[in-house]
């Protein structure tokens, strides 16, 4: 991946869903350039294609046509195995519904993405998890389970999980949707701080 290329480049990106009787144009000719370090919000009414765009950016879906380059790599030219590797190493996800595994502790949930990376030792995983939890202010809850946390705390753990692999790109799909106003504001303040240059590693 090229460090000099824009992080994301989309050219005439389109996504069409087809059934026997219906053709739905979810994305119609998107052009977009996002540089490294940018903090971008995508807004629009329900059904306008925001989630479709995020799934394509996160390498969970493919466009019908157009081009997507991730750090200079044409995504349509790589196979499923390489997509999975890029997704694990370069992309962190923050979900509206937290998606924490209830049987696992906080630190185990945060460690999960690193378990799928080759060459990362147990000691390196422990160090990365501790650093990620420290960044979101959840070190003191490392041994707790998700059901022992508030909604705001669970989302902070989800942010730590997204950060733990030091990804190039973090995608958040309505991350405050399941939070009350106070916790939603706190989460956005946290994301603002994490996106500041001094907060980056």
N, C-alpha and C positions, 0 to 999 in steps of 0.2 A: 504494500500500500504506500502511496506517495504522501509524504509529509507536506509537500508544496501544493498539491492539488486541493481544491475546495473539498470539504468533508462530504457534502452532498451536492450532486448535480443532477437535475431532472430536465429532460428535454422532451416536450410534447408527450408527456406520460398519460396514458389512457388505461382505464380498467372498465371492461364491459362484462357484465354477468348475463349469461344467456340460459334460458330454459326453452322448452319446446314452443312456448307461446309468448314469452316475454323477453325483451332485451332491455336491460337496465344499464345506463351509462353512469357509473359511480364516479369516475374521474374523466374529465374531458380536456385533454391537452394541457397538462400542468408543466410549466417551466419554473424552475426554482434553483437557486444557488445558496447554500449555507456554508459559511466559512467556519473553520475550527474556532472554538471559543464563543461563537454566537449563541444567544439565548433567544429562541424563536417561539412565538405562540401562534397557533393556528386556530382561528375562530370561525364560527358559522353555525347556521341553524341545524337542527337534527336532520340527518339524511343527506347532508351536502357532500359527504365523502371523507370526512376527517378521519374516521376509524380505518377506512379503506387505505387512505394514504399512509397512516402509521403502520399498518400491517405490511405494506410494501416496503416502506423505509426500514422496517425491522426484519426484512427478509423472511417474513412469514407467508407472503403471497407474492405473486408475480404480476407485472402489468400485462395488459393485452397487447399494447404496443408502446413505442417510445423507448427512451433510454434512461437508466438509472446508474450513475457512477458513484460508488462509495469510496472516498479517498482515492479517486482516480481509477478504481477497478470497475470495469463494466460488468454489472451484476448479471446481466443476461448471458454472459460468456462463461460463467462458472457453474460447476455441477452442484448437486444437492449436498454432498459431503463438505465441499468448500464453503457453501452458504452456511451450513451449521457451524463450521469452525469460526467463520467471521462473526456470526451472530453471538457466539459464546465469548469471543475475545474482544469484539469491538462495540457491542451494543448492550446497554443496560435498559431494563424495562421497569417502569413503575405503573402498576395497575390500579384502577379505581377500587377494585374489590380486595386489594392487598395481596391475595393469593399466597398467603403463608400456610405452611403445612402444620396443622395443629399438634401432631404428635412430636414435632421437633422443637427444640429450644430455639430461642432467638439466635444464638450464635450458630446453631446448626442450619437454620434457615438462611442466614447470611452466607454461610460457607458453601451452600449448595452449588452455585455456578462454578466454583473453583474445582469441585469434584470431577467435573467433566473436562478439565484441562489437563493435557499430558504434561508431565515434567514439573508439576507444582507439588512440592513436598508438604507433608503435614505441618511442619514448622512454619513454612511460608504461608500456608492457609491460615493458621492461627494468628500470625502477625497481621495479615491483610484484614481478617475479620475484626480484630481488635481495633485497628486503625479506622475501619469503616464505621463501626459502632461509636467510636469516639467522635467522629466527624458529625454524627447526627444526634449526639447527646444521649445515647442509649447504652453505654457501657455497663451501667448499674443494673440493667435488665437482661444481661447476656444469658443467664441460666433460667430465665422465666420462659413459659410457653405463651403462645399468642393469646389464648383465652384469659391470661392473667394481665393483659395489657388493655389500655383504652384504645379507641379507634385511632386517635392521633398518634399514639405510641406505635401501634401496628404499622401505620403508614411510614413512620420514621424508620422502622426496621426494613420495610420494603425499599425505602430509599437507600439504606445501607447495603442491601443485597444488590441493588443496581450499581452501586459505586464500587463494590468490593474488587471487581476485576480491572478497575481503572480503565473503563471503556472510552472509546473516542466519542461515542454518541449515547445520550440517554434520551429515551422516548417515554413520555408520560401521557397516558390517556385519561383525561379528567381525574387527576390524582386527588382532588378534593371532593369528588362527587359523593363519597360516603362519609364525609366529615361535617360536623357542625361549623358554623361560621368562625368561631374562635380557633378551632383546630385547623380549619382550612387556611385561615390567615397565617397561623404559625408555620404551617407546612410551606406556604408560598414564600414566607420570609426565609425559611431554611434553604429552599431551592435558590432564592436570590443570592444568599451568602455563598452557597456552594459554587455558583457560577461566576463569582468574582475571581479575577486572576490570582489574587493572593491565596484563595482557597484551594486552588488546583495544585496537584502534586506534579 
